[in-house]
Amino acid sequence: MKILSATQMGLVDQQTMKDQGISSLELMERAATTVFREIKQLYPQLAQHTFYIFCGKGNNGGDGLVLARLLDQQQAQVSVYLIDAMDYSADNLANQNRLPTHVIQKITPASTIHIPAGVIVLDCLFGYGLKHPLDDNWRNLITSINHCAGLIYAIDMPSGLLTDATTAPDAPVIEADMLYTFQSPKLGLLMPENSVWAKAFKVLDIGLSKSSIDQVDAAFHYVDFTFLKTFYRKRKKFDHKGTFGHSLIIGGSRGKMGAVQLALKATLRAGCGLATTYIPACGYTSIQTAVPEAMVLSDPEEDLISQFPDNRSFQSIGIGIGMGTAQVTIDAFKVFILRGIDIPLVLDADALNILAQEPKLWQFVPKGSILTPHPKELSRLLGTWQNDFEKLEKVKAFASEYNLYVLIKGANSAMVTPDGAIYFNSTGNVGMATGGSGDILTGILTALLGQGYPSQEALLMGVYLHGRAADIAVQAIGVYSLLPSDIVDYLPAAFLELEVS
């Protein structure tokens, strides 16, 4: 799914009206009706609820006015707080005239509104078209809404949040419990720095012109189930273990063999044909016992890795988990990289930490390799950044310079490609924020590369399935008790969704 900018959304809106022969007023009615259906699903007995709807002077306010009419027709208790203005949009004015006059109360940005407990708030002050942060004149009204005891639902964007640029942390912005946005996720909603203002969102299809969206040259994309299905490969009757690749996991040191165990199990669950690991000698018995399906090669050293195996027998290699950064390991890693590798690698954890210390090695990392740093590892590679938008730009420049794929971990993890395209993931939850989750992702990615998926497809699919397995797991386990090993256990369920659809 493409992530459209504010400008692109405006063009698609206009093209939709032209292609479908409808007016902007009719498109507004369609969008608001789609939101109304969502609200009615949440609150089937609408007559038992009270709604305060805050409307701006433009078309986002017009959406709110349509919602007010639809809720009023269902006998809900509705109060509309409309910004007093001289220049309402034509569609906003039209929908004001469709409401009973007693429902609407004019207010200013400086108004303080008391919102009783139990009232449901709908924020329709500003949508994706907001071009500048709100100034302090809006602080009273925004604060009144944010301090209410009930739930806040925002329409299209939380009012005050910019769609395509960073929003100052002290700017007045609605803190929405749920956001309903139209047709496409908005870039601002996917940035970790904005999570306080959009705790959750749902994309609603309002039937915008598909041909118009297809023509948009979008730099940002949203990876969901439908997108993944376009390149997922079902297995064929006469496939065999050689078809699915021989994957190698390199890592471990004394006290950190669990990381290798998790990665190996994930590699196997993600469908590799053969799995081998290269580890310090101290882990031989534990790995052979815990993961009997895998083959084990051990280093001459007992506690750490002092050399690396020949890589010519493997179709994919994941490296770095639990490996440590002892000098002998660093020296061996240098030799491994410098001798030349003809397949992309999955580089994680201490492999990245070594490369951060030895930046001259980047030019020898195989093109198309996948990097999976956590936030601290990413800052070691790139330095600091002022905001999430700047971080994206720094990662884009790095990925382009070295022809690499870089994962930015977090909610809606971002995946940056060498050509500058950025993909945001739609799966995953906070239960994954625990040591070991990344080791499992390394295993999944290594398995997918070994099966012949190109680096980009392996990254998009691996991150999606990793998060989806966790989403399925928390339905039974919850986010507090989720273990990384649970993600491995639920990987089959995530794959099965793709297989049977």
Buried (B, 14 or more C-beta within 10 A) or exposed (E): BBBBBBEBBEBBBBBBBEBEEBEBBEBBBBBBBBBBEBBBEEBEEBEEBBBBBBBBBBBBBBBBBBBBBBBBEBEBBBBBBBBEBEEBBEBBEBBBEEBEEEBBEEBEBEBEBEBEEEBBBBBBBBBBBBEEBBEEEBBBBBEBBBEBEBBBBBBBBBBBBBBBEBBEEEBBBBBBEBBBBBBBBBBBBBBBBBBEBBEEBEBBEBBBBEEBBEEBEBEBBBBBBEBBEEEBBEEEEEEEEEEBBBBBBBBBBBEBBBBBBBBBBBBBBBBBBBBBBBBBBBBBEBBBEBBEEBBBEBBEBEBBBBBBBEBEEBBBBBBBBBBBBBEEBBEBBBEBBEEEBEBBBBBBBBBBBBBBEEEEBBEBBBEBBBBBBBEEBBBBBBEEBEBBBEBBEBBBEBBBEBBBBBBBBBBBBBBBBBEEBBBBBBBBBEBBBEEBBBBBBBBBBBBBBBBBBEBBBBBBBBBBBBBBBBBBBBEEBEEEEBBBBBBBBBBBBBBEBBEEE
